[in-house]
């Protein structure tokens, strides 16, 4: 066993060495979380969410209005617009179509189409998509996440889709692609 060093973050309290992937994840998380663009976006996203939910006056503005004998009335036009966009975009389930590359792939393409539709239904895709659309319209990014759940499907395991709270997702600050396709890492923080 390695000796515990208070300065060494790679040593666990029991004296054992941390897994190198855990150490890398922790280092990347600290780097991505402290990135100024990420912090600016997170602050703005929280402010936008509060604004959409009716907190549209600052404390100073409310006091100023009260001193004038006026009420700080909120006429929220954003909330109904976001709800309308969600309902329009999720009225119907999407259609999935896999196309065969050659004649021998027709059955495989049909199977892929059925699997995608099954995954959408099992994941309650409309509800998941509604939350991602809400996050996109209000916070600037909506994230859908495909994952394998070994307990789903009566213990047989299934691939499912869920939305992620955008403030828990940290992307490589050097990524240039708007969909993060060129990101070296994307970290999802999960408090347990």
Backbone bond lengths (Angstrom), bond angles and torsions (degrees), N, CA, C in turn:
res aa  C-N    CA-C-N  psi(-1)  N-CA   C-N-CA  omega(-1)  CA-C   N-CA-C  phi
1 X - - - 1.453 - - 1.522 110.10 -
2 X 1.329 113.92 142.40 1.451 119.45 177.62 1.526 109.30 -80.09
3 X 1.328 115.92 148.77 1.459 119.61 177.77 1.515 110.14 -72.38
4 X 1.328 115.09 142.58 1.461 120.72 -179.34 1.516 109.11 -75.87
5 X 1.319 115.55 125.16 1.455 121.90 178.26 1.524 107.41 -118.82
6 X 1.316 117.13 124.44 1.461 120.81 -177.11 1.524 111.49 -60.97
7 X 1.327 117.98 -26.21 1.457 121.69 -178.08 1.526 111.91 -86.71
8 X 1.317 118.72 -17.52 1.458 122.33 -173.84 1.526 110.27 -93.10
9 X 1.361 117.80 108.46 1.463 119.94 -178.87 1.529 113.27 -76.65
10 X 1.332 117.57 -3.74 1.468 119.69 -178.69 1.522 112.39 -90.79
11 X 1.332 117.89 -1.34 1.464 122.18 179.71 1.529 108.85 -105.92
12 X 1.321 116.11 129.83 1.461 122.16 178.17 1.526 110.41 -79.27
13 X 1.346 117.59 162.87 1.477 120.03 179.36 1.525 113.21 -57.99
14 X 1.335 118.01 -28.10 1.463 119.64 179.62 1.525 112.54 -83.48
15 X 1.335 117.09 3.25 1.452 121.31 176.21 1.518 114.46 92.91
16 X 1.311 118.11 -7.12 1.461 120.73 179.93 1.523 110.69 -82.10
17 X 1.316 114.69 156.31 1.459 122.27 179.42 1.530 109.53 -78.54
18 X 1.350 117.37 136.50 1.452 121.29 175.06 1.516 110.08 -69.31
19 X 1.313 115.48 150.33 1.458 121.49 174.86 1.529 108.11 -60.95
20 X 1.327 117.78 140.25 1.471 120.35 -176.01 1.527 112.24 -65.13
21 X 1.351 118.22 -28.40 1.461 119.88 176.76 1.526 110.89 -70.59
22 X 1.331 116.96 -33.92 1.462 120.73 176.69 1.521 109.73 -65.83
23 X 1.317 116.27 -43.66 1.466 120.78 179.61 1.529 109.89 -62.10
24 X 1.348 116.91 -45.07 1.462 120.83 178.70 1.529 110.77 -61.52
25 X 1.334 117.60 -43.83 1.464 121.03 179.52 1.523 111.44 -61.56
26 X 1.323 116.82 -43.15 1.462 120.44 179.46 1.525 111.28 -64.27
27 X 1.329 116.68 -41.84 1.460 120.33 179.63 1.529 111.18 -65.01
28 X 1.334 116.30 -45.01 1.459 119.98 179.18 1.519 111.08 -64.10
29 X 1.330 116.80 -41.43 1.462 119.89 179.03 1.523 111.03 -60.04
30 X 1.307 117.29 -46.15 1.465 120.75 179.60 1.531 110.49 -61.13
31 X 1.338 116.60 -40.13 1.460 120.78 179.57 1.531 110.83 -67.66
32 X 1.335 117.87 -46.70 1.460 121.57 -177.16 1.523 111.50 -68.94
33 X 1.333 117.28 -39.00 1.456 120.94 -178.70 1.521 111.64 -67.15
34 X 1.324 116.66 -34.86 1.457 119.83 -177.25 1.531 112.94 -85.82
35 X 1.325 118.47 -3.15 1.456 121.66 178.82 1.525 109.37 -61.46
36 X 1.329 116.69 133.19 1.469 120.54 -174.95 1.524 111.89 -64.79
37 X 1.338 118.93 -35.00 1.466 120.02 178.52 1.523 111.08 -65.55
38 X 1.332 116.71 -40.51 1.462 120.94 178.30 1.522 110.29 -64.15
39 X 1.322 116.81 -44.22 1.466 120.42 179.76 1.525 111.72 -64.41
40 X 1.345 116.43 -42.39 1.466 119.86 178.34 1.522 110.80 -62.77
41 X 1.351 116.16 -43.74 1.460 119.41 179.51 1.533 110.65 -63.39
42 X 1.336 117.50 -44.53 1.463 121.28 -178.33 1.528 110.82 -62.29
43 X 1.330 117.46 -42.66 1.467 120.67 178.04 1.526 110.82 -61.89
44 X 1.334 116.22 -45.31 1.462 120.46 -179.80 1.527 110.99 -66.24
45 X 1.342 117.53 -39.87 1.469 121.30 180.00 1.525 110.78 -62.98
46 X 1.327 117.50 -42.99 1.465 120.33 178.13 1.526 110.87 -65.30
47 X 1.330 116.05 -41.03 1.460 120.33 178.34 1.533 110.67 -63.53
48 X 1.328 117.28 -42.46 1.465 121.12 178.99 1.523 111.10 -64.50
49 X 1.334 117.26 -39.11 1.465 120.55 179.28 1.524 110.45 -65.74
50 X 1.325 117.37 -42.15 1.464 120.76 177.22 1.528 110.81 -63.52
51 X 1.332 116.78 -40.93 1.453 121.27 179.36 1.520 110.72 -62.15
52 X 1.350 116.61 -44.27 1.462 120.94 179.08 1.524 110.90 -62.69
53 X 1.340 116.66 -32.48 1.462 120.82 -178.10 1.527 113.35 -89.26
54 X 1.326 117.54 15.57 1.456 120.71 170.24 1.516 116.83 103.40
55 X 1.303 119.24 -3.18 1.468 120.86 178.37 1.530 108.23 -90.27
56 X 1.343 114.76 76.34 1.458 119.66 -171.93 1.527 113.33 -105.81
57 X 1.313 116.94 -1.21 1.463 121.06 176.73 1.527 108.90 -118.15
58 X 1.323 116.22 140.39 1.462 119.29 172.56 1.519 108.19 -78.20
59 X 1.315 117.00 165.27 1.463 121.04 179.88 1.535 110.60 -61.17
60 X 1.333 116.43 -40.38 1.460 120.24 179.70 1.522 111.19 -64.48
61 X 1.329 117.12 -40.28 1.461 120.87 178.96 1.527 110.85 -65.44
62 X 1.338 116.95 -39.63 1.459 119.98 178.11 1.524 111.00 -63.37
63 X 1.345 116.78 -45.10 1.466 120.23 179.06 1.523 111.52 -62.31
64 X 1.332 116.18 -40.52 1.465 120.71 179.28 1.526 110.93 -62.77
65 X 1.326 116.94 -43.15 1.467 120.62 178.03 1.517 111.47 -65.73
66 X 1.335 117.35 -41.34 1.468 120.59 178.70 1.527 111.68 -63.22
67 X 1.338 117.06 -37.87 1.463 120.22 178.16 1.523 111.25 -65.00
68 X 1.317 116.86 -28.94 1.460 121.28 178.14 1.524 111.97 -84.98
69 X 1.338 115.89 -4.19 1.456 120.07 -178.93 1.518 113.41 81.13
70 X 1.325 116.38 21.82 1.466 121.50 179.81 1.522 109.63 -110.90
71 X 1.314 115.57 151.12 1.471 120.64 177.62 1.525 109.85 -90.27
72 X 1.317 114.75 145.00 1.481 120.53 177.37 1.523 108.22 -86.10
73 X 1.326 114.96 78.69 1.462 120.95 -177.12 1.530 109.59 -82.05
74 X 1.321 115.34 136.32 1.462 121.06 177.56 1.522 108.18 -105.57
75 X 1.302 115.72 120.02 1.468 121.49 174.39 1.528 106.26 -107.28
76 X 1.311 115.01 89.85 1.458 121.22 -171.99 1.527 110.56 -83.52
77 X 1.321 116.45 105.38 1.467 120.53 176.56 1.527 111.23 -96.77
78 X 1.320 117.06 -12.26 1.466 120.45 -176.62 1.524 111.11 -75.89
79 X 1.325 117.54 -45.96 1.464 121.01 -176.60 1.532 112.13 -55.76
80 X 1.344 119.45 -50.88 1.470 118.06 179.63 1.525 113.44 -65.68
81 X 1.324 117.87 -30.47 1.467 119.96 178.46 1.524 110.89 -67.60
82 X 1.323 117.10 -41.05 1.468 120.66 178.13 1.523 109.80 -65.90
83 X 1.319 117.00 -42.30 1.468 120.26 178.45 1.524 111.40 -63.22
84 X 1.337 116.73 -38.31 1.460 120.34 178.45 1.531 110.48 -66.12
85 X 1.321 117.33 -42.70 1.469 120.66 178.40 1.521 110.69 -62.03
86 X 1.336 117.05 -41.67 1.466 120.48 178.51 1.520 110.95 -62.24
87 X 1.324 116.77 -42.41 1.469 118.78 -178.13 1.522 111.39 -69.77
88 X 1.316 117.78 -37.59 1.466 120.39 178.80 1.525 110.68 -66.42
89 X 1.330 116.67 -44.36 1.464 120.30 -175.87 1.525 113.73 -75.48
90 X 1.334 117.75 -16.58 1.466 119.53 -178.91 1.526 112.34 -118.65
91 X 1.319 117.38 19.55 1.464 120.51 178.90 1.525 110.58 -58.17
92 X 1.301 116.67 -48.48 1.460 122.09 -179.96 1.523 109.98 -115.28
93 X 1.320 115.78 151.83 1.461 119.60 172.83 1.524 109.14 -69.57
94 X 1.328 117.34 147.91 1.468 118.71 177.48 1.528 110.11 -69.68
95 X 1.314 115.67 155.99 1.464 120.86 174.45 1.514 107.75 -101.46
96 X 1.296 115.56 132.03 1.450 121.43 177.71 1.517 108.70 -103.62
97 X 1.322 116.60 133.33 1.456 120.94 178.75 1.520 108.10 -137.67
98 X 1.318 115.58 120.78 1.463 121.23 172.57 1.521 106.63 -103.53
99 X 1.297 116.66 132.16 1.454 121.38 -177.29 1.522 110.04 -106.79
100 X 1.316 115.87 136.53 1.461 121.16 -179.35 1.526 110.25 -73.61
101 X 1.314 116.06 138.93 1.459 120.93 177.53 1.523 110.77 -76.65
102 X 1.317 116.76 -30.34 1.467 121.86 177.88 1.521 108.09 -148.21
103 X 1.322 117.30 171.05 1.463 121.88 -174.33 1.522 113.29 -58.31
104 X 1.316 118.11 -31.79 1.466 119.84 -177.85 1.528 112.55 -74.83
105 X 1.340 117.49 -9.39 1.466 121.33 -177.28 1.526 113.71 -99.02
106 X 1.317 118.74 5.60 1.464 121.43 -175.03 1.526 111.33 -61.27
107 X 1.315 117.50 -47.14 1.472 120.33 -179.48 1.525 111.22 -65.61
108 X 1.323 116.62 -38.69 1.462 120.79 178.67 1.531 110.80 -65.38
109 X 1.329 117.15 -39.49 1.465 121.48 177.74 1.524 110.30 -65.11
110 X 1.314 117.27 -40.37 1.469 120.84 177.62 1.528 110.62 -63.30
111 X 1.322 116.32 -41.93 1.470 121.08 177.19 1.524 111.12 -62.23
112 X 1.334 117.52 -42.85 1.466 121.26 179.28 1.532 110.56 -62.16
113 X 1.338 116.68 -40.46 1.468 120.87 177.54 1.522 110.70 -61.59
114 X 1.323 116.68 -45.36 1.467 120.47 179.74 1.526 111.26 -64.43
115 X 1.332 118.11 -39.05 1.463 121.09 178.86 1.522 111.52 -64.94
116 X 1.334 116.92 -41.03 1.465 119.94 178.58 1.528 111.16 -64.27
117 X 1.330 117.05 -42.52 1.458 120.25 177.77 1.526 111.29 -64.37
118 X 1.329 116.82 -41.09 1.464 121.55 177.91 1.535 110.62 -61.73
119 X 1.322 116.80 -44.70 1.471 121.17 179.08 1.521 110.17 -60.98
120 X 1.333 117.53 -41.30 1.461 121.15 -179.93 1.524 110.87 -62.72
121 X 1.332 116.36 -45.29 1.464 120.95 -178.52 1.525 110.70 -67.09
122 X 1.332 117.85 -46.13 1.464 121.66 -178.46 1.527 112.04 -64.74
123 X 1.321 117.18 -28.26 1.463 121.69 -178.64 1.529 112.61 -87.81
124 X 1.359 116.51 0.14 1.462 120.20 -172.47 1.527 108.84 52.53
125 X 1.328 113.88 57.41 1.457 122.82 -171.66 1.510 115.46 -53.83
126 X 1.336 118.11 -37.50 1.466 119.05 -179.74 1.520 111.64 -62.18
127 X 1.326 116.69 -44.30 1.470 120.48 -179.63 1.523 111.05 -64.57
128 X 1.319 115.34 -41.15 1.468 120.56 179.77 1.527 109.83 -64.62
129 X 1.323 115.66 -44.77 1.467 120.43 -179.40 1.524 111.17 -65.84
130 X 1.331 118.26 -37.19 1.463 120.66 178.51 1.521 111.41 -59.14
131 X 1.331 116.57 -43.16 1.459 118.88 -179.89 1.524 111.45 -68.39
132 X 1.334 117.35 -37.94 1.465 120.34 177.92 1.528 110.84 -65.49
133 X 1.327 116.73 -38.53 1.469 120.64 177.33 1.520 110.09 -65.87
134 X 1.335 117.08 -42.30 1.460 121.58 177.56 1.530 110.16 -58.30
135 X 1.330 116.41 -47.88 1.467 120.18 178.83 1.523 111.29 -61.76
136 X 1.331 116.59 -39.17 1.464 120.24 -179.30 1.532 111.07 -64.50
137 X 1.335 116.93 -47.86 1.450 120.19 -177.22 1.526 112.42 -68.49
138 X 1.322 117.36 -35.61 1.464 119.98 -174.76 1.528 112.04 -92.46
139 X 1.323 117.31 -46.33 1.465 120.78 -172.80 1.524 114.28 -101.61
140 X 1.322 116.52 -10.31 1.459 118.67 176.53 1.513 115.04 98.58
141 X 1.320 117.69 -9.71 1.461 120.21 175.14 1.519 110.30 -153.32
142 X 1.312 114.74 134.74 1.459 122.03 175.26 1.517 107.79 -120.56
143 X 1.323 116.56 135.53 1.465 119.92 -172.49 1.518 110.14 -124.45
144 X 1.333 115.88 125.51 1.454 122.86 170.57 1.522 107.28 -105.43
145 X 1.320 115.80 141.21 1.456 121.90 -172.95 1.524 108.71 -131.83
146 X 1.320 116.98 123.39 1.460 121.63 175.62 1.521 108.00 -95.96
147 X 1.329 117.18 135.16 1.454 121.29 -177.60 1.521 109.66 -148.15
148 X 1.310 115.48 162.58 1.460 121.38 177.83 1.518 108.86 -99.96
149 X 1.333 116.88 125.54 1.453 122.49 177.18 1.527 108.11 -111.49
150 X 1.341 118.15 107.38 1.462 120.41 -176.58 1.525 113.35 -68.00
151 X 1.332 118.62 -18.17 1.462 121.93 -178.63 1.526 113.07 -89.87
152 X 1.333 117.99 -15.75 1.467 121.18 -177.59 1.527 110.19 -72.85
153 X 1.312 115.59 165.12 1.462 120.01 178.15 1.510 113.19 64.23
154 X 1.344 116.41 45.97 1.469 121.69 -179.27 1.525 112.90 57.19
155 X 1.307 116.02 37.31 1.463 120.58 177.68 1.513 114.64 84.59
156 X 1.338 117.50 1.37 1.463 120.61 179.02 1.519 112.51 -85.28
157 X 1.325 117.10 -16.79 1.455 121.72 -179.75 1.517 111.70 86.85
158 X 1.316 115.78 141.97 1.463 121.79 178.27 1.515 110.13 -150.62
159 X 1.321 115.04 155.80 1.454 121.29 170.35 1.523 106.57 -86.88
160 X 1.327 116.00 129.37 1.459 121.64 -178.85 1.523 109.67 -127.52
161 X 1.327 115.35 166.32 1.458 121.78 178.86 1.527 107.55 -121.56
162 X 1.326 116.47 138.72 1.458 120.05 173.41 1.515 109.20 -143.76
163 X 1.325 115.82 161.88 1.453 120.73 175.63 1.523 107.64 -91.38
164 X 1.305 115.96 149.81 1.463 121.01 177.88 1.522 108.67 -113.02
165 X 1.312 116.27 140.37 1.460 121.11 173.81 1.529 106.59 -63.27
166 X 1.313 116.05 119.40 1.464 120.71 -170.96 1.527 113.45 -62.23
167 X 1.312 117.59 -26.00 1.466 119.56 -179.38 1.525 112.04 -75.55
168 X 1.349 117.73 -9.68 1.468 121.08 178.21 1.519 112.52 -97.45
169 X 1.330 117.52 1.61 1.462 121.50 -176.25 1.525 108.64 -108.43
170 X 1.329 115.35 128.08 1.459 121.71 -177.20 1.523 108.54 -124.28
171 X 1.325 115.15 121.46 1.464 120.91 -176.91 1.521 110.09 -105.42
172 X 1.319 114.45 156.60 1.458 122.20 174.15 1.530 108.75 -53.53
173 X 1.339 118.90 120.70 1.467 120.40 -176.97 1.532 113.27 -66.18
174 X 1.322 117.39 -12.84 1.459 120.39 -179.68 1.527 112.43 -91.52
175 X 1.320 118.09 -1.26 1.467 121.59 179.89 1.524 109.25 -68.04
176 X 1.298 116.67 135.34 1.465 122.04 -179.39 1.529 112.13 -105.97
177 X 1.340 117.18 -24.37 1.454 121.04 -177.67 1.521 109.77 -74.35
178 X 1.329 117.27 137.24 1.464 120.62 -177.34 1.519 112.54 -66.02
179 X 1.336 118.01 -22.09 1.459 121.68 177.74 1.531 112.00 -101.57
180 X 1.323 117.39 12.08 1.465 124.93 176.34 1.527 112.83 62.64
181 X 1.328 118.47 25.32 1.464 120.54 -179.87 1.521 111.98 -67.88
182 X 1.325 117.82 -22.76 1.459 120.54 179.96 1.537 112.42 -99.93
183 X 1.324 117.45 10.05 1.473 121.12 -179.80 1.531 109.96 -74.00
184 X 1.315 116.11 136.20 1.466 119.31 175.44 1.521 110.86 -68.94
185 X 1.339 116.50 -38.46 1.462 121.48 -179.64 1.523 109.49 -145.42
186 X 1.306 116.16 148.49 1.455 123.37 168.66 1.527 105.13 -129.19
187 X 1.311 115.73 123.32 1.469 120.33 -174.75 1.527 109.05 -109.56
188 X 1.321 115.50 133.06 1.459 121.68 174.79 1.516 107.00 -109.70
189 X 1.335 115.71 117.88 1.469 120.41 179.91 1.522 108.95 -82.72
190 X 1.314 115.26 127.22 1.463 121.00 178.05 1.523 108.26 -128.66
191 X 1.313 116.71 115.48 1.461 120.67 177.56 1.520 108.75 -84.94
192 X 1.322 116.66 128.06 1.457 121.04 -176.96 1.518 109.56 -128.23
